[in-house]
Amino acid sequence: MAGREERPRGPPRERAARFLTARPGLQVREALREVAVPPALDWARRTGPYLPTLHAAGRVFTGWAIREKTYIRAAFDPGPVDLREPAAIERDLLLPALGVTSGTLAPGARVASVGRSRLLVPVSTQSALASLDPDHERLRAACDRLDFLGCYVYSVPTPIGRLAARMFAPSIGVMEDIANANSTACLAAHLAAQNISHITVDMGDTLGRPATITATTQHSPSGPLVRLGGTAEVTHSVPLP
């Protein structure tokens, strides 16, 4: 999906939800699915903008989605992102477990959070990213020790903000995620300081499940405002009773 994520006009819809999971790191991820799933079911029968406000995990998420022929475009606000430099012990525990070496590591690693910390790890090329083969047990132990969600490894972005990424989160039972929206939001906030305001992130290729997430940022007095987006194709619909 190209272009900036402009919120359509229309009446907002309130949707309150509470999610109880055995894995705390999944709570917000599961909650955010409520922004996309109801439109996918509803718009199979109608058109028009969907402007939800979701209350979950002690936070408020705003978003929008709109159907265009057989596709649904959607975007949401993931909330504020906290960023900091990684401590030496965090780098020492996580980078070897990932298999990232000094020869492939690019400058700019950051610890980022929209609720739970994860390490953003830049690597020099997409081939270096694709060839990563983490030691998942070692990575799980390191993440558990640091109370990290996982590691988001990404290739250095092109001048137009295109890049690839892989998300490893063994501490919550996800060896590798097909697509990870919150970590992409963290990366967008980080890259905003480099005057990159729009990114397109390809994920899932190594799993045979390609996905693309877009993110835009705008500057504000409190820090970068991030808007995440994506597009889904409606291949068939099932009427609900």
Secondary structure by P-SEA (a helix, b strand, c coil): ccccccccccbbbbbbbbbbbccccaaaaaaaccccaaaaaaacccbbbbbbbbbcccccccccccccccbbbbcccccbbbbbbbcaaaaaaccccccccccccccccccccccbbbbbbbcccaaaaaacccaaaaaaaaaaaacccbbbbbccccccccccccccccccccccccccaaaaaaaaaaaccccccbbbbbccccccbbbbbbbbbbbccccbbbbbccccccccccccc
